[in-house]
Amino acid sequence: MEETQAKMQEYINNQVKLGWLINRKARQVEIYRQGKLVEVLEFPTELSGEDILQGFILNLQIVWE
């Protein structure tokens, strides 16, 4: 997991604006954003594309099944 987290941070450092790291086993999502601390969500039902992908919603119900 640490290797994947480091890769996500590398993407953010290279100007990616929004990244989601989904951990099915722990039912967690880490949200990476430029200039902000990583946000960890426990068992979210959906993810928003926020202002980066306006109107985009990722339904996580099928991921957790």
Secondary structure, DSSP 4 states (H G I P E B T S, - for coil): -HHHHHHHHHHHHTT--EEEEEETTTTEEEEEETTSPPEEEES-SEEE-TTTSTT-EEE-HHHH-
